[in-house]
């Protein structure tokens, strides 16, 4: 029977962060990863924020396998043949220290895993953790699908992804609601660097992100994205499981629909698909967050539903939660108390952090939009119709065009309903 100070389940950003800090502090740490290597099954779009990474690895920008630093972020509100675009390009983002980069997670997580090993932790890939072990009601380890069988530790950190087996086995969460999860599909499409720079209007190591709403998801609650890498683009789309079921849409067909859009197709024309991935993404926010700790166990990252979809924050929240989990474990180790009471310090750390505060701010967003599909169908169409009317040269006066725009909007939805919709949307994110 193996015994460690800490067992970490899942070699994603949350698990690797916790393992690195704990190993650096001298604890005996093992990380179990279901994939072939850290990052092998990650489908994240690929934007890494600098602030949590720099806190963990101050020189990461010089060493890590980064793709491009982002100087422009675009948002497309799409109809079938057009998009109303909002963009922010800032040349301050082109100067050091750079705030965000695109990454290919299979490469970045693998690199981070090497840092964890160098700090003294053991990473065991291709290993399924089947359940938690208990003694007198407290978690004391895990059972793995290997000959070793039972592995014991003072504390287990469950960072095993959105569909966390351990959080469920430990009684920290119940069944998911289908609107609390999204299925995301993604491709890595190889393109020459010259083609990427020409099509996206960048040079050298500069990059662009595009977030897409409306027709990108066929009117379902979800988003599409395109992120530029050095010699490829990451393109993907996701929608809630409830909507995929209700609309009868296959996730792969949804991605093909996005790739065929007349504004998207020229950006990936001539590219070769190198990778295809599908994954569950947490979308429920604070309302879907499980209990974060119990005797002998903590839950971090996607397993704790720590994703802020509005601000495209997932990996950085996971890394932050891994930092907080490590702090809680070190405190429990110093006090010799791994009970539920001792590890509840982690709950307090999370509640005092920006993770919880932001998720609390947007706690009503997911529920609001799941009940208001018009923000993914009707309103994108009306916005693009209005823009086309105003910008199309014709002998018709602008006053008459404006009257026509309002008439079309009122025909499809009353002014009172529109006012209620937008007030409700504002309330859900204000």
Sine and cosine of phi, psi and omega as CSV:
sin_phi,cos_phi,sin_psi,cos_psi,sin_omega,cos_omega
0.00,0.00,0.84,-0.54,0.02,-1.00
-0.99,0.16,0.57,-0.82,0.07,-1.00
-0.71,-0.70,0.80,-0.60,0.03,-1.00
-0.84,-0.55,0.24,-0.97,0.17,-0.99
-0.94,0.34,-0.71,0.71,-0.09,-1.00
-0.66,-0.75,0.71,-0.70,0.20,-0.98
-0.95,-0.30,0.81,-0.59,0.10,-0.99
-0.94,-0.34,0.79,-0.61,0.00,-1.00
-0.94,-0.33,0.93,-0.36,-0.02,-1.00
0.94,-0.35,0.88,-0.48,-0.02,-1.00
-0.98,-0.21,0.77,0.64,0.17,-0.99
-1.00,-0.09,-0.21,-0.98,-0.06,-1.00
-0.88,0.48,-0.61,0.79,0.01,-1.00
-0.93,0.37,-0.77,0.64,-0.05,-1.00
-0.91,0.42,-0.69,0.73,-0.01,-1.00
-0.92,0.39,-0.61,0.80,0.04,-1.00
-0.88,0.47,-0.76,0.65,0.02,-1.00
-0.88,0.48,-0.69,0.72,-0.03,-1.00
-0.89,0.45,-0.66,0.76,-0.01,-1.00
-0.89,0.46,-0.75,0.66,-0.04,-1.00
-0.90,0.43,-0.64,0.77,-0.02,-1.00
-0.95,0.32,-0.62,0.78,0.05,-1.00
-0.92,0.40,-0.64,0.77,0.05,-1.00
-0.88,0.47,-0.48,0.88,0.02,-1.00
-0.99,0.13,0.01,1.00,0.08,-1.00
1.00,-0.09,0.11,0.99,0.01,-1.00
-0.99,0.14,0.44,-0.90,0.03,-1.00
-1.00,0.03,0.95,-0.32,-0.18,-0.98
-0.85,-0.53,0.68,-0.74,0.16,-0.99
-0.84,-0.55,0.64,-0.77,0.03,-1.00
-0.88,-0.47,0.85,-0.53,0.08,-1.00
-0.98,-0.18,0.77,-0.63,-0.02,-1.00
-0.79,-0.61,0.77,-0.64,-0.04,-1.00
-0.95,0.32,-0.52,0.85,-0.04,-1.00
-0.98,0.20,0.04,-1.00,-0.01,-1.00
-0.92,0.40,-0.50,0.87,0.03,-1.00
-0.30,-0.95,0.29,-0.96,0.02,-1.00
-0.83,0.55,0.80,-0.61,0.01,-1.00
1.00,-0.06,-0.10,0.99,-0.12,-0.99
-0.92,0.38,-0.38,0.93,-0.04,-1.00
-0.86,-0.52,0.39,0.92,-0.04,-1.00
-1.00,-0.02,0.67,-0.74,-0.04,-1.00
-0.90,-0.44,0.17,0.98,-0.03,-1.00
-0.80,0.60,0.61,-0.79,-0.05,-1.00
-0.81,0.58,-0.62,0.78,0.14,-0.99
0.86,-0.51,0.48,0.88,0.10,-1.00
-0.94,-0.33,0.84,-0.55,-0.02,-1.00
-0.94,-0.35,0.82,-0.58,0.02,-1.00
-1.00,0.06,0.58,-0.81,-0.14,-0.99
-0.97,0.22,-0.56,0.83,-0.21,-0.98
-0.89,0.47,-0.71,0.71,0.00,-1.00
-0.96,0.27,-0.52,0.85,-0.02,-1.00
-0.93,0.36,-0.66,0.76,-0.02,-1.00
-0.93,0.38,-0.57,0.82,0.07,-1.00
-0.88,0.47,-0.57,0.82,-0.05,-1.00
-1.00,0.09,-0.72,0.70,-0.05,-1.00
-0.73,-0.68,1.00,0.00,-0.14,-0.99
-0.82,0.57,-0.52,0.85,-0.04,-1.00
-0.98,-0.20,0.37,0.93,-0.13,-0.99
-0.87,0.50,-0.57,0.82,-0.08,-1.00
-0.90,0.43,-0.40,0.92,0.02,-1.00
-1.00,0.05,-0.44,0.90,-0.15,-0.99
-0.95,-0.31,-0.56,0.83,-0.17,-0.99
-0.95,0.30,0.45,-0.89,0.04,-1.00
-0.98,0.19,0.97,0.26,0.01,-1.00
-1.00,0.10,0.42,-0.91,-0.01,-1.00
-0.99,-0.14,-0.99,0.17,0.01,-1.00
-0.74,-0.67,0.52,-0.85,0.12,-0.99
-1.00,0.00,0.71,-0.70,-0.15,-0.99
-0.99,0.12,0.81,-0.58,0.09,-1.00
-0.93,-0.36,-0.21,0.98,-0.02,-1.00
-0.59,-0.81,0.70,-0.71,0.08,-1.00
-0.84,-0.54,0.79,-0.61,-0.05,-1.00
-0.89,-0.45,0.50,-0.87,0.14,-0.99
-0.79,-0.61,0.83,-0.56,0.02,-1.00
-0.95,-0.31,0.83,-0.55,0.15,-0.99
-0.98,-0.20,0.95,-0.31,-0.33,-0.94
-0.96,-0.29,0.59,-0.81,0.28,-0.96
-0.93,-0.36,-0.17,-0.99,-0.10,-0.99
-0.89,0.45,-0.52,0.85,-0.09,-1.00
-0.78,-0.63,0.16,0.99,-0.09,-1.00
-0.47,-0.88,0.08,-1.00,0.07,-1.00
-0.48,-0.88,0.70,-0.72,0.17,-0.99
-1.00,0.00,0.89,-0.46,-0.17,-0.99
-0.95,-0.30,0.71,-0.71,0.17,-0.99
-0.86,-0.51,0.78,-0.63,-0.08,-1.00
-0.66,-0.75,0.48,-0.88,0.12,-0.99
-0.73,-0.69,0.91,-0.41,0.11,-0.99
-0.93,-0.37,0.76,-0.65,-0.08,-1.00
-0.66,-0.75,0.90,-0.44,-0.05,-1.00
-0.95,0.31,-0.22,0.98,0.15,-0.99
-0.89,0.46,-0.47,0.88,0.03,-1.00
-0.94,0.34,-0.21,0.98,-0.01,-1.00
-1.00,0.06,-0.13,0.99,-0.05,-1.00
-0.96,-0.28,0.46,-0.89,0.08,-1.00
-0.94,0.35,0.55,-0.84,-0.13,0.99
-0.98,0.20,0.70,-0.71,-0.07,-1.00
-1.00,0.07,0.62,-0.78,-0.20,-0.98
-1.00,0.06,-0.53,0.85,-0.01,-1.00
-0.48,-0.88,0.53,-0.85,-0.04,-1.00
-0.73,-0.68,0.45,-0.89,0.24,-0.97
-0.99,0.11,0.54,-0.84,0.05,-1.00
-0.66,-0.75,0.42,-0.91,0.24,-0.97
-0.99,-0.15,0.92,-0.38,-0.20,-0.98
-0.89,0.45,-0.48,0.88,0.03,-1.00
-0.88,0.48,-0.57,0.82,0.02,-1.00
-0.99,0.14,-0.71,0.71,-0.09,-1.00
-0.92,0.40,-0.73,0.68,-0.02,-1.00
-0.91,0.42,-0.56,0.83,0.05,-1.00
-0.90,0.44,-0.67,0.74,0.06,-1.00
-0.89,0.45,-0.68,0.73,0.00,-1.00
-0.91,0.41,-0.58,0.82,0.08,-1.00
-0.87,0.49,-0.59,0.81,0.05,-1.00
-0.90,0.44,-0.61,0.79,0.05,-1.00
-0.91,0.42,-0.62,0.78,0.01,-1.00
-0.91,0.41,-0.68,0.73,0.04,-1.00
-0.89,0.45,-0.66,0.75,0.00,-1.00
-0.89,0.46,-0.47,0.88,0.02,-1.00
-0.98,0.22,-0.18,0.98,0.08,-1.00
0.91,-0.41,-0.02,1.00,0.01,-1.00
-0.99,0.15,0.43,-0.90,0.07,-1.00
-0.99,-0.17,0.81,-0.59,0.08,-1.00
-0.94,-0.33,0.82,-0.57,-0.02,-1.00
-0.90,-0.43,0.98,-0.21,-0.02,-1.00
-0.99,0.13,0.07,-1.00,0.05,-1.00
0.78,0.63,0.68,0.73,-0.05,-1.00
-0.74,-0.67,0.85,-0.53,0.03,-1.00
-1.00,-0.04,0.83,-0.56,0.11,-0.99
-1.00,0.02,0.87,-0.50,-0.18,-0.98
-1.00,0.01,-0.62,0.78,-0.05,-1.00
-0.25,-0.97,0.16,-0.99,0.08,-1.00
-1.00,-0.03,0.41,-0.91,0.10,-0.99
-0.96,-0.26,0.62,-0.79,-0.02,-1.00
-0.81,-0.59,0.48,-0.88,0.15,-0.99
-0.59,-0.80,0.86,-0.52,-0.06,-1.00
0.81,0.58,0.62,0.79,0.06,-1.00
0.99,0.11,-0.08,1.00,-0.03,-1.00
-0.95,-0.30,0.60,-0.80,0.06,-1.00
-0.94,0.35,0.77,-0.64,-0.03,-1.00
-0.80,-0.60,0.11,0.99,0.02,-1.00
0.35,-0.94,-0.30,-0.95,-0.03,-1.00
-0.65,-0.76,0.35,-0.94,0.17,-0.99
-0.96,-0.28,0.78,-0.63,-0.04,-1.00
-0.92,-0.39,0.38,-0.93,-0.01,-1.00
-0.99,0.10,0.80,0.60,0.04,-1.00
-0.69,-0.72,0.10,-1.00,-0.04,-1.00
-0.89,0.45,-0.50,0.87,-0.02,-1.00
-0.89,0.46,-0.51,0.86,0.06,-1.00
0.94,0.33,-0.99,-0.11,-0.08,-1.00
-1.00,-0.04,0.73,-0.68,0.05,-1.00
-0.80,-0.60,0.79,-0.61,-0.09,-1.00
-0.95,-0.31,0.41,-0.91,0.04,-1.00
-0.31,-0.95,0.28,-0.96,0.09,-1.00
-0.93,0.38,-0.57,0.82,-0.03,-1.00
-0.51,-0.86,0.56,-0.83,0.07,-1.00
-0.92,-0.39,0.74,-0.67,0.11,-0.99
-0.96,-0.29,0.92,-0.39,0.01,-1.00
-1.00,0.06,0.97,-0.25,0.07,-1.00
-0.81,-0.59,0.68,0.73,-0.17,-0.99
-1.00,-0.10,0.43,0.90,0.16,-0.99
1.00,0.00,0.07,-1.00,-0.18,-0.98
-0.86,0.51,-0.63,0.77,-0.02,-1.00
-1.00,-0.07,0.84,0.55,-0.16,-0.99
-0.89,0.45,0.92,-0.40,0.07,-1.00
-0.91,0.41,-0.65,0.76,-0.08,-1.00
-0.93,0.38,-0.66,0.75,0.02,-1.00
-0.87,0.49,-0.61,0.79,0.03,-1.00
-0.94,0.33,-0.70,0.71,-0.02,-1.00
-0.90,0.44,-0.53,0.85,0.00,-1.00
-0.99,0.11,-0.01,1.00,0.03,-1.00
0.97,0.23,0.36,0.93,-0.03,-1.00
-1.00,0.01,-0.24,0.97,0.08,-1.00
-0.51,-0.86,0.38,-0.92,0.07,-1.00
-0.98,-0.22,-0.43,-0.90,-0.02,-1.00
-0.96,0.30,0.56,-0.83,0.05,-1.00
-0.98,0.21,0.50,-0.86,0.23,-0.97
-1.00,0.02,0.60,-0.80,-0.09,-1.00
-0.88,0.47,-0.41,0.91,0.04,-1.00
-0.98,0.17,-0.13,0.99,0.01,-1.00
-1.00,0.02,-0.11,0.99,-0.01,-1.00
-0.79,-0.62,0.57,-0.82,0.12,-0.99
-0.87,-0.49,0.53,-0.85,0.17,-0.99
-0.99,-0.17,0.85,-0.53,0.00,-1.00
-0.92,-0.39,0.66,-0.75,0.08,-1.00
-0.84,-0.55,0.55,-0.84,-0.14,-0.99
-0.52,-0.85,0.57,-0.82,0.14,-0.99
-0.82,-0.57,0.55,-0.84,0.22,-0.98
-0.98,-0.21,0.89,-0.46,-0.05,-1.00
-0.93,-0.36,0.88,-0.47,-0.04,-1.00
-0.96,0.27,0.72,-0.69,0.07,-1.00
-0.57,-0.82,0.51,-0.86,0.08,-1.00
-0.89,0.46,0.53,-0.85,0.02,-1.00
-0.84,0.54,-0.60,0.80,-0.01,-1.00
-0.90,0.44,-0.61,0.79,0.02,-1.00
-0.93,0.38,-0.67,0.74,0.01,-1.00
-0.89,0.46,-0.72,0.69,-0.05,-1.00
-0.92,0.40,-0.59,0.81,0.04,-1.00
-0.94,0.35,-0.71,0.70,-0.09,-1.00
-0.95,0.30,-0.51,0.86,-0.06,-1.00
-0.96,-0.26,-0.01,1.00,0.09,-1.00
0.94,0.35,0.67,0.74,0.02,-1.00
-0.77,-0.64,0.19,-0.98,0.06,-1.00
-0.71,-0.70,0.32,-0.95,0.08,-1.00
0.82,0.58,-0.79,-0.62,-0.04,-1.00
-1.00,-0.05,0.19,0.98,-0.02,-1.00
-0.95,0.33,0.45,-0.89,0.00,-1.00
-0.60,-0.80,0.17,-0.98,-0.06,-1.00
-0.69,-0.72,0.57,-0.82,0.18,-0.98
-0.88,-0.47,0.54,-0.84,0.08,-1.00
-0.76,-0.66,0.85,-0.53,0.13,-0.99
-0.97,-0.24,0.70,-0.72,-0.15,-0.99
-0.80,-0.60,0.70,-0.71,-0.03,-1.00
-0.76,-0.65,0.33,-0.94,0.07,-1.00
1.00,-0.04,-0.88,-0.47,-0.04,-1.00
-0.88,0.47,-0.34,0.94,0.03,-1.00
-0.85,0.53,-0.51,0.86,-0.02,-1.00
-0.91,-0.42,0.33,0.94,0.00,-1.00
0.84,0.54,0.50,0.86,0.02,-1.00
1.00,0.08,0.03,1.00,0.03,-1.00
-1.00,0.09,0.34,-0.94,0.05,-1.00
-0.94,0.33,0.91,-0.42,-0.03,-1.00
0.24,-0.97,-0.12,-0.99,-0.01,-1.00
-0.58,-0.82,0.35,-0.94,0.19,-0.98
-0.90,-0.43,0.25,-0.97,0.01,-1.00
-0.45,-0.90,0.45,-0.89,0.20,-0.98
-0.70,-0.71,0.81,-0.59,0.06,-1.00
-0.81,-0.58,0.69,-0.73,-0.02,-1.00
-1.00,0.06,0.73,-0.68,0.15,-0.99
-0.94,-0.34,-0.06,-1.00,-0.04,-1.00
-0.88,0.48,-0.80,0.60,-0.03,-1.00
-0.73,-0.68,0.61,0.79,0.06,-1.00
-0.23,-0.97,0.22,-0.98,0.17,-0.99
-0.82,-0.57,0.59,-0.81,0.14,-0.99
-1.00,-0.10,0.84,-0.54,0.03,-1.00
-0.80,-0.60,0.72,-0.69,-0.03,-1.00
-0.35,-0.94,0.14,-0.99,-0.01,-1.00
-0.39,-0.92,0.53,-0.85,0.03,-1.00
-0.58,-0.82,0.45,-0.89,0.06,-1.00
-0.56,-0.83,0.38,-0.92,-0.03,-1.00
-0.90,0.44,0.49,-0.87,0.00,-1.00
-0.88,0.48,-0.61,0.79,0.02,-1.00
-0.86,0.51,-0.73,0.68,-0.03,-1.00
-0.93,0.37,-0.64,0.77,0.04,-1.00
-0.86,0.51,-0.64,0.77,0.04,-1.00
-0.94,0.34,-0.72,0.69,-0.05,-1.00
-0.92,0.39,-0.60,0.80,-0.01,-1.00
-1.00,0.10,-0.23,0.97,-0.01,-1.00
0.92,0.38,0.63,0.78,-0.07,-1.00
-0.94,-0.34,0.72,-0.69,0.10,-0.99
-0.99,0.15,0.73,-0.68,-0.04,-1.00
-0.83,0.57,-0.60,0.80,0.03,-1.00
-0.91,0.41,-0.62,0.78,0.05,-1.00
-0.91,0.42,-0.55,0.83,0.03,-1.00
-0.90,0.43,-0.66,0.75,0.04,-1.00
-0.92,0.40,-0.67,0.74,0.03,-1.00
-0.89,0.45,-0.61,0.80,0.07,-1.00
-0.87,0.49,-0.69,0.72,0.01,-1.00
-0.91,0.42,-0.70,0.72,-0.04,-1.00
-0.90,0.44,-0.45,0.89,-0.02,-1.00
-1.00,0.06,-0.13,0.99,-0.01,-1.00
-0.86,0.51,0.67,-0.74,-0.09,-1.00
-0.87,0.49,-0.33,0.94,0.07,-1.00
-1.00,0.00,-0.39,0.92,-0.03,-1.00
-1.00,0.01,-0.66,0.75,-0.10,-1.00
-0.81,0.59,-0.68,0.73,0.00,-1.00
-0.91,0.43,-0.41,0.91,-0.03,-1.00
-0.96,0.27,-0.41,0.91,-0.04,-1.00
-0.90,-0.44,0.11,0.99,-0.05,-1.00
-0.85,0.53,0.73,-0.69,0.03,-1.00
0.99,0.15,-0.04,1.00,-0.01,-1.00
-0.98,0.18,0.35,-0.94,0.00,-1.00
-0.90,-0.43,0.83,-0.56,0.01,-1.00
-0.93,0.37,0.85,-0.53,-0.02,-1.00
-0.97,-0.23,-0.51,0.86,-0.03,-1.00
-0.60,-0.80,0.53,-0.85,0.12,-0.99
-0.70,-0.71,0.74,-0.67,-0.04,-1.00
-0.63,-0.78,0.46,-0.89,0.11,-0.99
-0.69,-0.72,0.55,-0.84,-0.13,-0.99
-0.34,-0.94,0.43,-0.90,0.14,-0.99
-1.00,0.07,0.66,-0.75,-0.02,-1.00
-0.85,-0.53,0.72,-0.69,0.07,-1.00
-0.94,0.34,0.76,-0.65,0.02,-1.00
-0.78,-0.63,-0.07,1.00,-0.11,-0.99
-0.98,0.17,-0.25,0.97,0.02,-1.00
0.90,0.44,-0.53,-0.85,-0.10,-1.00
-0.88,0.47,-0.57,0.82,-0.04,-1.00
-0.91,0.41,-0.37,0.93,-0.01,-1.00
-0.97,-0.24,0.01,1.00,-0.05,-1.00
-0.93,0.37,0.75,-0.66,0.03,-1.00
-0.98,0.20,0.07,-1.00,0.21,-0.98
-0.90,0.43,0.68,-0.74,-0.20,-0.98
-1.00,-0.03,-0.27,0.96,-0.05,-1.00
-0.49,-0.87,0.39,-0.92,0.15,-0.99
-0.46,-0.89,0.03,-1.00,0.01,-1.00
-0.86,0.51,0.90,-0.44,0.05,-1.00
1.00,0.08,0.10,0.99,-0.07,-1.00
-0.44,-0.90,0.60,-0.80,0.12,-0.99
-0.81,-0.58,0.40,-0.92,0.02,-1.00
-0.84,-0.54,0.74,-0.67,-0.09,-1.00
-0.66,-0.75,0.34,-0.94,0.11,-0.99
0.93,0.37,-0.59,-0.80,-0.01,-1.00
-0.86,0.51,-0.52,0.85,0.03,-1.00
-0.87,0.49,-0.44,0.90,0.05,-1.00
-0.99,-0.16,0.21,0.98,0.03,-1.00
0.87,0.48,0.55,0.83,-0.05,-1.00
-1.00,0.01,0.97,0.26,0.06,-1.00
-0.72,-0.69,0.77,-0.64,0.08,-1.00
-0.95,-0.31,1.00,-0.02,-0.12,-0.99
-0.93,0.38,-0.48,0.87,-0.02,-1.00
-0.89,0.46,-0.62,0.78,-0.03,-1.00
-0.96,-0.27,0.28,0.96,0.08,-1.00
0.82,0.57,0.71,0.71,-0.04,-1.00
-0.89,-0.45,0.92,-0.38,0.06,-1.00
-0.70,-0.71,-0.86,0.51,-0.04,-1.00
-0.90,0.45,-0.63,0.78,-0.02,-1.00
-0.94,0.35,-0.58,0.81,0.08,-1.00
-0.93,0.38,-0.59,0.80,0.04,-1.00
-0.90,0.44,-0.70,0.72,0.01,-1.00
-0.90,0.44,-0.64,0.77,0.02,-1.00
-0.90,0.43,-0.66,0.75,0.01,-1.00
-0.91,0.41,-0.56,0.83,0.08,-1.00
-0.90,0.44,-0.62,0.79,0.08,-1.00
-0.89,0.47,-0.71,0.70,-0.02,-1.00
-0.92,0.40,-0.62,0.78,0.04,-1.00
-0.89,0.46,-0.66,0.75,0.02,-1.00
-0.89,0.45,-0.67,0.75,0.04,-1.00
-0.87,0.49,-0.68,0.74,-0.01,-1.00
-0.91,0.42,-0.64,0.77,0.00,-1.00
-0.92,0.40,-0.67,0.74,0.00,-1.00
-0.89,0.45,-0.61,0.79,0.05,-1.00
-0.92,0.40,-0.70,0.72,0.01,-1.00
-0.90,0.45,-0.61,0.79,0.03,-1.00
-0.90,0.44,-0.69,0.73,-0.01,-1.00
-0.90,0.44,-0.56,0.83,-0.04,-1.00
-1.00,-0.04,-0.14,0.99,-0.04,-1.00
0.90,0.43,0.53,0.85,-0.09,-1.00
-0.74,-0.67,0.98,-0.17,0.03,-1.00
-0.96,-0.27,0.36,0.93,0.03,-1.00
-0.96,0.29,0.11,-0.99,0.06,-1.00
-0.85,0.53,-0.62,0.79,0.01,-1.00
-0.92,0.38,-0.68,0.73,-0.01,-1.00
-0.91,0.41,-0.63,0.78,-0.03,-1.00
-1.00,0.09,-0.12,0.99,0.07,-1.00
-0.90,0.44,-0.23,0.97,0.10,-1.00
-0.84,0.54,-0.55,0.83,0.04,-1.00
-0.88,0.48,-0.67,0.74,0.04,-1.00
-0.85,0.52,-0.67,0.74,-0.01,-1.00
-0.92,0.38,-0.64,0.77,0.04,-1.00
-0.88,0.47,-0.68,0.73,0.00,-1.00
-0.91,0.42,-0.70,0.71,-0.02,-1.00
-0.90,0.44,-0.49,0.87,0.02,-1.00
-1.00,0.07,-0.07,1.00,-0.10,-1.00
-1.00,-0.08,0.21,-0.98,0.07,-1.00
-0.92,0.40,-0.39,0.92,0.04,-1.00
-0.83,0.57,-0.84,0.54,-0.06,-1.00
-0.93,0.37,-0.67,0.75,-0.05,-1.00
-0.88,0.48,-0.66,0.75,0.02,-1.00
-0.95,0.31,-0.67,0.75,0.04,-1.00
-0.90,0.44,-0.57,0.82,0.06,-1.00
-0.92,0.39,-0.65,0.76,0.02,-1.00
-0.85,0.52,-0.65,0.76,-0.07,-1.00
-0.98,-0.21,0.41,0.91,-0.11,-0.99
-0.89,0.45,-0.43,0.90,-0.01,-1.00
-0.99,-0.10,-0.03,1.00,-0.12,-0.99
-0.91,0.40,-0.75,0.66,-0.06,-1.00
-0.87,0.49,-0.71,0.71,-0.01,-1.00
-0.90,0.43,-0.64,0.77,-0.01,-1.00
-0.88,0.47,-0.77,0.64,-0.10,-0.99
-0.95,0.30,-0.46,0.89,0.07,-1.00
-0.92,0.39,-0.35,0.94,0.03,-1.00
-0.98,-0.19,-0.02,1.00,-0.06,-1.00
-0.72,-0.70,0.95,0.30,-0.01,-1.00
-0.92,0.39,-0.23,0.97,0.00,-1.00
-0.88,0.48,-0.37,0.93,0.05,-1.00
-0.96,0.28,-0.20,0.98,0.02,-1.00
-0.91,-0.40,0.06,1.00,-0.02,-1.00
-0.64,-0.76,-0.94,0.34,-0.09,-1.00
-0.89,0.46,-0.81,0.59,-0.13,-0.99
-0.93,0.37,-0.63,0.78,0.14,-0.99
-0.85,0.52,-0.64,0.77,0.03,-1.00
-0.91,0.42,-0.70,0.71,-0.01,-1.00
-0.90,0.43,-0.64,0.77,0.00,-1.00
-0.90,0.43,-0.69,0.72,0.01,-1.00
-0.94,0.35,-0.58,0.81,0.07,-1.00
-0.89,0.46,-0.70,0.72,0.00,-1.00
-0.89,0.45,-0.70,0.72,0.00,-1.00
-0.89,0.46,-0.67,0.74,0.01,-1.00
-0.90,0.43,-0.65,0.76,0.01,-1.00
-0.89,0.45,-0.72,0.70,-0.05,-1.00
-0.93,0.37,-0.59,0.81,-0.13,-0.99
-1.00,-0.04,-0.20,0.98,0.00,-1.00
-0.99,0.14,0.87,-0.50,0.02,-1.00
-0.90,0.43,0.69,-0.72,0.04,-1.00
-0.26,-0.97,0.29,-0.96,0.04,-1.00
-0.96,0.28,-0.09,1.00,0.00,-1.00
-0.97,0.23,0.68,-0.73,-0.01,-1.00
-0.93,0.37,0.43,-0.91,0.02,-1.00
-0.90,0.45,-0.57,0.82,0.04,-1.00
-0.87,0.49,-0.67,0.74,0.00,-1.00
-0.93,0.36,-0.60,0.80,0.06,-1.00
-0.88,0.47,-0.70,0.71,0.00,-1.00
-0.88,0.47,-0.65,0.76,0.06,-1.00
-0.88,0.47,-0.64,0.77,0.03,-1.00
-0.91,0.42,-0.62,0.79,0.03,-1.00
-0.89,0.46,-0.74,0.68,0.00,-1.00
-0.91,0.40,-0.58,0.81,0.02,-1.00
-0.90,0.43,-0.67,0.74,0.02,-1.00
-0.90,0.43,-0.65,0.76,0.02,-1.00
-0.90,0.44,-0.71,0.70,-0.01,-1.00
-0.92,0.40,-0.52,0.85,0.03,-1.00
-0.90,0.44,-0.56,0.83,-0.09,-1.00
-1.00,-0.07,-0.36,0.93,0.03,-1.00
-0.26,-0.97,0.68,-0.74,-0.05,-1.00
-0.93,0.37,0.43,-0.90,0.03,-1.00
-0.87,0.50,-0.60,0.80,0.02,-1.00
-0.89,0.45,-0.69,0.72,0.03,-1.00
-0.91,0.42,-0.65,0.76,0.02,-1.00
-0.90,0.44,-0.67,0.74,0.02,-1.00
-0.88,0.48,-0.69,0.73,0.03,-1.00
-0.89,0.45,-0.66,0.75,-0.01,-1.00
-0.87,0.50,-0.78,0.63,-0.10,-1.00
-0.96,0.29,-0.52,0.86,0.11,-0.99
-0.91,0.41,-0.67,0.75,0.03,-1.00
-0.90,0.43,-0.64,0.77,0.04,-1.00
-0.89,0.45,-0.69,0.72,0.01,-1.00
-0.89,0.46,-0.68,0.74,0.00,-1.00
-0.89,0.46,-0.55,0.84,-0.08,-1.00
-0.96,0.27,-0.30,0.95,-0.02,-1.00
-0.85,-0.53,-0.09,1.00,-0.07,-1.00
-0.97,0.25,0.00,0.00,0.00,0.00
